[in-house]
Amino acid sequence: MWPIAALAAVAALLAGCTSSGRGQPSVSLSSSGGTSVSTPASTPDKQQPVSTPVTSAPSTPTSKPVHIQLKFSDGQTFGVGIPVIAFFSKKIADATALQNATTVTINGSTATGGRWYFEPVTGHPGYPIEGDYRLQNPWPAHARIHVDIPAKGLPAGSGMAFDDSLTLQFSTGAAHIAVVNNATHQLTLTVDGKPDGSYPVSLGAPSTPTANGTKVIMEKGASICMSGPGYHECGVKYTQRLTYGGEYLHSAPWNCTGAPGCVGPQNNIGSANSSNGCTNLLPNDAQKLFDILRIGDIVKFPNADGPKMTMGAGYGDWNVSWAQWLTGGDVRKI
């Protein structure tokens, strides 16, 4: 979701981190039922959201129809931080009926307390508002999740009614939580609550600081070019997108001595911040984390020097307090 003010601020700040691959992250269902990520070339990838029609009561003939599209398709496995993301063809005025109708089951048992939150969206023609649905806390690990949105015919306020119903089925993998400590220049990883390694990093330089807050991996493996003082690299390896504006976890052999193995004594990685906002990793560490982490995994930056991460800067839902989330955001009637 791209609120205009948040997008402009983040994009301006991190413009040096990438010179391509800034489109909407794309995820599709592979033949094996897992996650498959497309690799954009010279133009950003634009994933078309997926709707799963479900039979329900028709809207009244006098209602102005509101169509809903889901960002993700059925059958994928995500990290525990992934939100349910939906796009709406009109700016709805009342989400009460939608909220009351939406249900979630986790491993076959009903989950209570989930809520919708809305913000304007740009870059998605014909769909001016995005609604994200989540629980107060991340999804449980190793779970099967079914979301039922029987919205067809329900009122959306101001003479509008939803014209489709949808379902979404996905799974979660292990609970991967990465914490990036700007003071120690270390990324520490836990898997299902247990420590699973520490990795040196270099964050954004003072002129291009890394955003502070909780991020979620949005895309993996995109072919991108990165530029900054003294370097211009294309085909950067083991990229994992964290923001629309261009923050990634990635391999940065140019940011250490003794490349490609980075064995020299003067590495910035692990000792100093010199990137353009991205989280630079040693090549072997970047490959290892690329193999471990998945789309939807949480990466926290509790003390980074940059601006506060916002919801619209990426999958930034976990930067909105639960008290604020309960207000419904841009749609207050909920």
KEFISE-473389 format. One record per residue: residue in three letters; x, y, z of N, C-alpha, C in turn. Coordinates in steps of 0.1 Angstrom, whole numbers, padded with zeros to 4 digits, always signed. Example, Ala and Ser with C-alpha at 12.3 -4.5 7.8 and 13.67 -1.06 7.14 Angstrom:
2
ALA+0132-0057+0078+0123-0045+0078+0132-0033+0078SER+0128-0022+0071+0137-0011+0071+0129+0000+0079
This chain:
334
MET+0008-0012+0000+0000+0000+0000+0009+0012+0000TRP+0005+0022-0008+0015+0033-0010+0008+0047-0006PRO+0006+0050+0006+0001+0064+0009+0011+0074+0003ILE+0006+0084-0004+0014+0093-0012+0025+0099-0004ALA+0022+0105+0008+0032+0111+0016+0043+0102+0021ALA+0039+0090+0025+0049+0080+0031+0057+0075+0019LEU+0051+0072+0008+0059+0067-0004+0070+0078-0008ALA+0065+0090-0009+0075+0101-0014+0086+0102-0004ALA+0084+0102+0009+0094+0103+0019+0104+0092+0018VAL+0099+0080+0018+0108+0068+0018+0116+0067+0005ALA+0109+0069-0007+0116+0068-0020+0127+0078-0021ALA+0124+0091-0016+0134+0101-0017+0146+0098-0009LEU+0144+0092+0003+0155+0089+0012+0163+0078+0007LEU+0157+0067+0001+0165+0055-0002+0167+0054-0017ALA+0166+0065-0025+0167+0065-0039+0180+0058-0044GLY+0191+0059-0036+0203+0054-0041+0204+0039-0039CYS+0195+0033-0032+0197+0018-0029+0194+0010-0041THR+0184+0013-0049+0182+0005-0061+0179+0015-0072SER+0182+0011-0084+0178+0018-0096+0169+0011-0105SER+0165-0001-0101+0155-0009-0108+0148-0018-0098GLY+0137-0025-0103+0131-0035-0095+0122-0028-0083ARG+0117-0016-0085+0109-0010-0075+0094-0012-0076GLY+0090-0021-0084+0075-0023-0085+0070-0031-0074GLN+0057-0033-0075+0050-0041-0065+0056-0055-0064PRO+0059-0060-0052+0065-0074-0051+0054-0084-0056SER+0059-0095-0062+0050-0104-0068+0052-0118-0063VAL+0041-0125-0060+0042-0138-0054+0031-0146-0062SER+0035-0158-0066+0025-0167-0073+0027-0181-0068LEU+0017-0189-0072+0017-0203-0067+0025-0212-0077SER+0035-0219-0072+0043-0227-0080+0036-0241-0082SER+0041-0249-0091+0035-0262-0094+0035-0271-0082SER+0045-0269-0073+0046-0277-0061+0038-0272-0049GLY+0031-0261-0051+0022-0255-0041+0030-0246-0031GLY+0042-0243-0034+0050-0234-0025+0050-0220-0031THR+0059-0212-0026+0060-0198-0031+0070-0197-0042SER+0066-0190-0053+0074-0188-0064+0075-0173-0067VAL+0087-0167-0069+0088-0153-0070+0093-0149-0084SER+0087-0140-0091+0091-0136-0104+0103-0127-0103THR+0111-0126-0113+0123-0118-0114+0121-0107-0124PRO+0118-0094-0120+0117-0084-0131+0130-0081-0138ALA+0129-0077-0150+0140-0073-0158+0141-0058-0157SER+0139-0051-0169+0140-0036-0169+0128-0029-0163THR+0117-0036-0162+0105-0030-0157+0100-0037-0145PRO+0093-0029-0136+0088-0036-0124+0078-0046-0127ASP+0077-0057-0119+0067-0067-0120+0054-0062-0114LYS+0043-0064-0120+0030-0060-0115+0021-0072-0113GLN+0020-0077-0101+0012-0089-0099-0003-0085-0099GLN-0011-0093-0106-0025-0091-0106-0031-0098-0094PRO-0038-0091-0086-0045-0098-0074-0054-0109-0079VAL-0057-0118-0070-0066-0129-0073-0078-0129-0065SER-0090-0131-0071-0102-0132-0064-0107-0147-0066THR-0113-0152-0055-0119-0165-0055-0134-0164-0053PRO-0142-0164-0064-0156-0162-0062-0163-0172-0053VAL-0172-0167-0045-0180-0176-0037-0195-0171-0038THR-0203-0181-0040-0217-0178-0042-0223-0172-0029SER-0230-0160-0030-0237-0154-0019-0248-0146-0024ALA-0255-0139-0015-0267-0131-0019-0263-0119-0028PRO-0270-0116-0039-0267-0105-0048-0269-0092-0041SER-0262-0082-0046-0265-0068-0041-0277-0063-0047THR-0283-0053-0041-0295-0047-0046-0292-0039-0059PRO-0302-0039-0069-0299-0032-0082-0295-0018-0081THR-0300-0011-0070-0297+0003-0069-0283+0006-0062SER-0277-0004-0057-0264-0002-0051-0253+0000-0061LYS-0243+0009-0057-0231+0010-0065-0222-0001-0061PRO-0217-0009-0071-0209-0021-0067-0195-0017-0063VAL-0190-0025-0053-0176-0024-0049-0170-0038-0050HIS-0160-0039-0058-0153-0051-0061-0141-0053-0052ILE-0139-0065-0047-0127-0067-0039-0118-0077-0046GLN-0105-0074-0045-0095-0083-0050-0084-0086-0039LEU-0080-0099-0038-0070-0102-0029-0056-0102-0036LYS-0046-0098-0028-0033-0098-0034-0027-0111-0036PHE-0029-0121-0027-0023-0134-0028-0032-0145-0032SER-0027-0155-0038-0035-0166-0043-0034-0178-0033ASP-0043-0187-0034-0044-0199-0025-0031-0207-0026GLY-0029-0214-0015-0019-0225-0015-0005-0222-0012GLN-0002-0209-0008+0012-0205-0006+0015-0207+0009THR+0028-0207+0012+0033-0207+0025+0041-0195+0028PHE+0037-0188+0039+0043-0175+0042+0049-0175+0056GLY+0057-0164+0059+0061-0162+0072+0050-0157+0081VAL+0051-0157+0094+0041-0154+0103+0036-0140+0103GLY+0044-0131+0097+0041-0117+0097+0032-0112+0085ILE+0028-0121+0076+0021-0117+0064+0007-0112+0068PRO+0003-0101+0062-0011-0097+0064-0020-0102+0053VAL-0033-0103+0055-0042-0105+0044-0044-0092+0037ILE-0041-0090+0024-0042-0078+0017-0053-0078+0007ALA-0062-0068+0007-0073-0067-0002-0074-0053-0008PHE-0078-0052-0021-0079-0040-0027-0094-0038-0031PHE-0099-0025-0029-0113-0022-0031-0115-0012-0042SER-0125-0015-0051-0127-0007-0063-0133+0007-0060LYS-0138+0009-0048-0143+0023-0044-0139+0025-0030LYS-0138+0038-0026-0134+0041-0012-0147+0039-0004ILE-0148+0028+0003-0160+0024+0010-0161+0034+0022ALA-0174+0036+0026-0176+0045+0037-0179+0038+0050ASP-0182+0025+0050-0186+0017+0062-0182+0003+0060ALA-0173-0002+0069-0168-0015+0068-0174-0024+0079THR-0184-0020+0086-0190-0027+0097-0195-0041+0092ALA-0202-0042+0081-0207-0055+0076-0196-0064+0072LEU-0186-0058+0065-0174-0066+0061-0167-0072+0073GLN-0165-0063+0083-0158-0068+0095-0166-0079+0102ASN-0179-0077+0103-0187-0087+0110-0188-0101+0103ALA-0187-0100+0090-0188-0112+0081-0175-0120+0080THR-0164-0113+0081-0151-0120+0079-0147-0130+0090THR-0144-0142+0087-0140-0152+0097-0127-0159+0093VAL-0120-0163+0103-0107-0170+0101-0107-0183+0109THR-0102-0194+0103-0099-0206+0110-0084-0209+0109ILE-0079-0214+0120-0065-0217+0121-0064-0232+0125ASN-0059-0240+0116-0059-0255+0119-0073-0260+0122GLY-0083-0254+0115-0097-0259+0117-0105-0252+0128SER-0098-0245+0137-0105-0238+0148-0107-0224+0146THR-0118-0218+0150-0121-0204+0147-0112-0195+0155ALA-0106-0185+0148-0098-0175+0155-0106-0163+0156THR-0106-0157+0168-0113-0145+0171-0104-0133+0172GLY-0110-0121+0170-0103-0108+0173-0096-0102+0161GLY-0097-0109+0149-0091-0103+0137-0098-0090+0133ARG-0091-0080+0127-0097-0068+0124-0091-0063+0110TRP-0100-0055+0103-0096-0048+0091-0090-0034+0094TYR-0081-0030+0086-0076-0016+0087-0073-0011+0073PHE-0077+0002+0070-0077+0007+0057-0068+0019+0055GLU-0062+0020+0043-0054+0031+0039-0056+0033+0024PRO-0054+0046+0019-0054+0048+0005-0043+0041-0002VAL-0044+0037-0014-0033+0031-0022-0032+0037-0035THR-0019+0038-0040-0016+0043-0053-0009+0032-0060GLY-0008+0033-0073-0001+0023-0081-0009+0011-0084HIS-0022+0011-0081-0031+0000-0083-0044+0005-0090PRO-0043+0008-0103-0054+0015-0110-0068+0009-0108GLY-0077+0017-0105-0091+0013-0103-0094+0008-0089TYR-0084+0008-0080-0086+0003-0067-0080+0013-0057PRO-0088+0023-0053-0082+0035-0045-0079+0032-0031ILE-0083+0021-0025-0081+0019-0011-0077+0004-0009GLU-0069+0002+0001-0064-0011+0005-0069-0014+0019GLY-0073-0026+0021-0077-0031+0035-0068-0043+0038ASP-0062-0042+0050-0054-0053+0055-0061-0059+0067TYR-0060-0072+0068-0067-0080+0079-0056-0088+0086ARG-0056-0086+0100-0047-0094+0108-0052-0096+0122LEU-0046-0104+0129-0049-0106+0143-0040-0096+0151GLN-0042-0095+0164-0034-0086+0173-0019-0090+0172ASN-0016-0103+0172-0003-0108+0171-0001-0116+0158PRO+0012-0118+0154+0014-0126+0142+0007-0140+0142TRP+0006-0145+0130+0000-0159+0129+0008-0169+0137PRO+0002-0180+0141+0010-0191+0147+0019-0197+0136ALA+0030-0203+0140+0038-0210+0131+0033-0223+0127HIS+0037-0229+0116+0033-0242+0111+0018-0244+0112ALA+0011-0235+0106-0004-0235+0107-0011-0234+0093ARG-0023-0240+0093-0031-0239+0081-0042-0228+0083ILE-0043-0218+0075-0052-0207+0077-0062-0205+0066HIS-0074-0204+0070-0085-0202+0060-0092-0189+0063VAL-0093-0180+0054-0100-0167+0055-0112-0167+0046ASP-0124-0164+0052-0137-0164+0045-0142-0150+0046ILE-0144-0144+0034-0149-0130+0033-0162-0131+0025PRO-0174-0134+0031-0186-0136+0024-0193-0122+0022ALA-0187-0113+0014-0191-0099+0013-0202-0096+0003LYS-0205-0105-0006-0214-0101-0017-0227-0098-0012GLY-0232-0086-0016-0245-0081-0012-0245-0073+0001LEU-0234-0073+0008-0233-0065+0021-0231-0050+0018PRO-0237-0042+0026-0235-0027+0024-0221-0023+0027ALA-0217-0012+0020-0204-0006+0022-0205+0008+0025GLY-0217+0013+0028-0219+0027+0031-0221+0036+0019SER-0229+0047+0020-0231+0057+0009-0237+0050-0003GLY-0247+0041-0001-0253+0035-0013-0245+0025-0020MET-0234+0020-0014-0225+0010-0020-0228-0004-0014ALA-0225-0014-0022-0226-0028-0018-0215-0036-0024PHE-0209-0045-0017-0199-0054-0023-0205-0063-0033ASP-0198-0066-0044-0203-0074-0055-0197-0088-0056ASP-0188-0091-0046-0182-0105-0047-0178-0109-0033SER-0177-0123-0032-0172-0129-0019-0159-0136-0023LEU-0151-0138-0013-0138-0144-0015-0133-0153-0004THR-0124-0162-0007-0118-0170+0004-0103-0170+0001LEU-0095-0173+0011-0081-0174+0009-0076-0185+0019GLN-0068-0194+0013-0062-0204+0021-0046-0204+0019PHE-0039-0203+0031-0025-0204+0030-0020-0210+0043SER-0007-0212+0043+0000-0219+0055+0011-0210+0059THR+0015-0212+0072+0027-0205+0077+0038-0215+0079GLY+0050-0211+0078+0062-0219+0081+0067-0217+0095ALA+0079-0219+0097+0085-0216+0110+0084-0201+0113ALA+0084-0198+0126+0084-0184+0130+0099-0179+0130HIS+0102-0172+0119+0115-0166+0117+0114-0151+0121ILE+0121-0147+0131+0122-0133+0136+0136-0129+0136ALA+0139-0119+0127+0153-0113+0127+0153-0100+0133VAL+0163-0097+0141+0164-0084+0148+0178-0078+0144VAL+0178-0066+0138+0190-0060+0133+0193-0049+0143ASN+0205-0050+0150+0209-0041+0160+0219-0031+0154ASN+0215-0019+0153+0224-0009+0147+0236-0006+0156ALA+0235-0008+0169+0246-0005+0178+0258-0015+0177THR+0254-0028+0175+0264-0038+0174+0267-0043+0159HIS+0259-0037+0150+0260-0041+0136+0258-0056+0134GLN+0248-0062+0141+0246-0076+0140+0231-0079+0137LEU+0228-0089+0129+0215-0094+0127+0214-0107+0135THR+0205-0108+0144+0203-0121+0151+0190-0127+0147LEU+0190-0140+0145+0178-0147+0140+0173-0157+0151THR+0160-0158+0153+0154-0169+0161+0145-0176+0152VAL+0144-0189+0154+0135-0198+0146+0126-0205+0157ASP+0113-0203+0156+0104-0208+0165+0108-0206+0180GLY+0113-0193+0182+0117-0189+0195+0131-0193+0200LYS+0138-0200+0192+0152-0204+0196+0162-0197+0188PRO+0173-0193+0194+0184-0186+0187+0189-0195+0176ASP+0192-0188+0164+0196-0196+0153+0207-0188+0145GLY+0215-0181+0152+0227-0175+0145+0227-0159+0145SER+0239-0154+0143+0241-0140+0143+0250-0136+0131TYR+0246-0125+0124+0253-0122+0112+0257-0107+0111PRO+0269-0104+0108+0273-0090+0107+0266-0082+0096VAL+0263-0069+0098+0256-0061+0088+0262-0048+0087SER+0259-0041+0076+0262-0026+0075+0249-0020+0071LEU+0244-0010+0078+0231-0003+0075+0234+0010+0068GLY+0224+0018+0067+0225+0030+0059+0235+0040+0065ALA+0242+0047+0056+0251+0058+0060+0243+0069+0066PRO+0249+0079+0072+0242+0090+0078+0233+0098+0068SER+0238+0099+0056+0230+0106+0046+0218+0098+0040THR+0219+0084+0042+0208+0076+0036+0205+0065+0047PRO+0200+0069+0058+0198+0059+0069+0187+0049+0067THR+0188+0038+0073+0179+0027+0073+0167+0031+0081ALA+0155+0028+0076+0142+0031+0084+0142+0023+0097ASN+0136+0029+0107+0135+0023+0120+0121+0017+0121GLY+0120+0004+0126+0107-0002+0128+0107-0017+0124THR+0095-0022+0123+0093-0036+0119+0089-0037+0105LYS+0097-0046+0098+0094-0048+0083+0091-0063+0081VAL+0086-0065+0069+0082-0079+0066+0088-0081+0052ILE+0094-0093+0050+0099-0096+0036+0088-0097+0026MET+0090-0089+0015+0079-0087+0005+0082-0095-0007GLU+0094-0098-0010+0098-0103-0023+0112-0109-0022LYS+0115-0119-0029+0128-0125-0029+0134-0128-0043GLY+0147-0124-0044+0154-0128-0056+0153-0119-0068ALA+0147-0107-0067+0145-0098-0078+0159-0094-0084SER+0160-0093-0097+0173-0089-0103+0173-0073-0102ILE+0182-0068-0095+0182-0053-0093+0196-0048-0095CYS+0197-0035-0097+0209-0027-0098+0210-0018-0085MET+0221-0016-0080+0223-0007-0068+0235+0002-0071SER+0232+0015-0067+0243+0025-0069+0245+0033-0056GLY+0257+0038-0054+0260+0046-0043+0274+0052-0045PRO+0279+0059-0035+0293+0065-0036+0303+0054-0039GLY+0309+0055-0050+0320+0046-0054+0316+0033-0060TYR+0303+0030-0062+0299+0017-0068+0286+0018-0076HIS+0285+0009-0085+0273+0007-0093+0273-0008-0096GLU+0264-0016-0090+0264-0030-0091+0250-0035-0097CYS+0250-0043-0107+0238-0049-0112+0239-0064-0109GLY+0227-0070-0110+0227-0085-0107+0231-0087-0092VAL+0227-0079-0083+0230-0081-0069+0223-0094-0064LYS+0230-0101-0056+0226-0115-0053+0218-0115-0039TYR+0210-0125-0038+0203-0129-0026+0195-0117-0020THR+0187-0111-0029+0179-0099-0025+0166-0103-0018GLN+0163-0096-0007+0150-0098+0000+0145-0085+0003ARG+0134-0081-0004+0129-0067-0003+0121-0065+0010LEU+0124-0053+0016+0118-0050+0029+0108-0037+0028THR+0110-0029+0017+0102-0017+0016+0100-0015+0001TYR+0089-0008-0002+0086-0004-0016+0097+0006-0021GLY+0102+0014-0012+0112+0024-0016+0126+0019-0019GLY+0129+0007-0016+0141+0001-0020+0150-0005-0010GLU+0145-0007+0002+0154-0014+0012+0153-0029+0010TYR+0165-0035+0011+0166-0050+0009+0176-0055+0020LEU+0175-0068+0023+0186-0076+0027+0193-0081+0015HIS+0206-0080+0014+0213-0085+0002+0228-0087+0004SER+0234-0094-0004+0249-0096-0004+0255-0083-0009ALA+0266-0079-0003+0273-0067-0006+0288-0069-0006PRO+0293-0076-0016+0308-0079-0016+0316-0066-0018TRP+0310-0056-0024+0318-0043-0026+0320-0035-0013ASN+0312-0039-0002+0313-0032+0010+0322-0038+0020CYS+0332-0046+0015+0341-0053+0024+0354-0055+0017THR+0365-0057+0024+0378-0060+0017+0379-0075+0015GLY+0388-0079+0006+0390-0093+0004+0378-0099-0004ALA+0371-0091-0011+0359-0097-0019+0364-0108-0028PRO+0356-0118-0032+0342-0119-0028+0340-0126-0014GLY+0351-0130-0007+0349-0137+0005+0348-0127+0017CYS+0352-0115+0015+0352-0105+0026+0360-0109+0038VAL+0373-0112+0036+0381-0118+0047+0391-0107+0052GLY+0391-0095+0046+0400-0085+0050+0397-0079+0064PRO+0406-0071+0070+0404-0066+0083+0396-0053+0084GLN+0393-0047+0072+0386-0034+0073+0372-0034+0067ASN+0365-0045+0070+0351-0046+0065+0342-0036+0072ASN+0334-0029+0064+0323-0021+0069+0312-0030+0075ILE+0310-0041+0069+0300-0051+0073+0304-0056+0087GLY+0296-0053+0097+0299-0057+0110+0306-0046+0119SER+0309-0034+0113+0316-0024+0120+0311-0010+0117ALA+0306-0007+0106+0302+0007+0102+0290+0007+0092ASN+0283+0018+0092+0271+0019+0083+0276+0027+0071SER+0274+0021+0059+0279+0028+0047+0270+0024+0035SER+0258+0018+0037+0250+0015+0026+0241+0027+0023ASN+0232+0025+0013+0223+0035+0009+0209+0032+0015GLY+0209+0026+0026+0196+0023+0033+0194+0008+0034CYS+0200+0000+0026+0198-0015+0026+0206-0021+0038THR+0203-0033+0040+0210-0041+0051+0221-0050+0043ASN+0233-0045+0043+0244-0053+0036+0248-0065+0044LEU+0250-0076+0038+0255-0088+0044+0267-0094+0037LEU+0275-0101+0044+0286-0109+0037+0280-0119+0028PRO+0287-0121+0017+0280-0130+0006+0276-0143+0011ASN+0284-0150+0019+0279-0163+0024+0268-0162+0034ASP+0267-0152+0042+0256-0150+0051+0244-0146+0044ALA+0245-0138+0033+0233-0134+0025+0227-0147+0019GLN+0235-0156+0014+0230-0168+0008+0223-0177+0018LYS+0229-0178+0030+0223-0186+0040+0210-0181+0045LEU+0209-0168+0047+0196-0162+0051+0186-0162+0040PHE+0190-0161+0027+0181-0162+0016+0175-0176+0016ASP+0182-0186+0019+0177-0200+0019+0168-0202+0031ILE+0170-0195+0042+0162-0197+0054+0149-0190+0054LEU+0150-0177+0051+0138-0168+0052+0129-0169+0041ARG+0116-0165+0043+0106-0166+0033+0098-0153+0033ILE+0090-0151+0023+0081-0139+0022+0071-0140+0034GLY+0070-0129+0041+0061-0128+0053+0069-0129+0066ASP+0082-0132+0065+0090-0132+0077+0093-0118+0082ILE+0094-0117+0095+0095-0104+0102+0110-0100+0104VAL+0114-0088+0101+0127-0083+0103+0126-0069+0111LYS+0131-0069+0123+0129-0057+0131+0142-0049+0132PHE+0140-0036+0131+0151-0026+0132+0148-0017+0144PRO+0150-0021+0156+0146-0013+0167+0153+0000+0170ASN+0166+0001+0165+0174+0013+0168+0181+0018+0155ALA+0175+0016+0144+0181+0022+0131+0180+0037+0132ASP+0188+0043+0124+0189+0058+0125+0179+0065+0117GLY+0172+0058+0108+0163+0065+0098+0149+0068+0103PRO+0141+0073+0094+0127+0076+0098+0119+0064+0102LYS+0108+0066+0109+0099+0055+0114+0093+0048+0102MET+0094+0035+0102+0087+0027+0092+0072+0029+0093THR+0066+0030+0082+0051+0032+0082+0045+0020+0075MET+0032+0019+0077+0024+0008+0071+0025+0008+0055GLY+0024+0020+0050+0024+0022+0035+0038+0021+0029ALA+0048+0020+0037+0062+0019+0031+0065+0005+0027GLY+0057-0005+0030+0059-0019+0027+0047-0026+0033TYR+0050-0039+0037+0040-0046+0045+0043-0042+0060GLY+0040-0029+0062+0044-0023+0075+0033-0024+0086ASP+0024-0033+0085+0013-0034+0094+0017-0034+0109TRP+0028-0040+0112+0032-0042+0126+0037-0030+0132ASN+0038-0019+0125+0042-0006+0130+0030+0002+0135VAL+0018-0003+0132+0005+0003+0137+0001-0003+0150SER+0000+0005+0161-0004-0001+0174-0018-0008+0172TRP-0020-0017+0181-0033-0024+0181-0045-0014+0184ALA-0042-0005+0193-0053+0005+0196-0056+0013+0183GLN-0046+0017+0176-0048+0024+0163-0055+0015+0153TRP-0051+0003+0152-0056-0007+0142-0071-0008+0144LEU-0076-0008+0157-0090-0010+0160-0099+0001+0155THR-0093+0013+0152-0100+0024+0147-0105+0022+0132GLY-0098+0012+0125-0102+0010+0111-0094+0019+0101GLY-0086+0028+0106-0078+0036+0097-0086+0046+0089ASP-0085+0045+0076-0092+0054+0067-0107+0052+0066VAL-0112+0040+0071-0126+0038+0071-0130+0036+0086ARG-0135+0046+0092-0137+0047+0106-0149+0039+0111LYS-0159+0036+0102-0171+0028+0106-0167+0014+0104ILE-0164+0007+0115-0159-0007+0114-0163-0015+0126
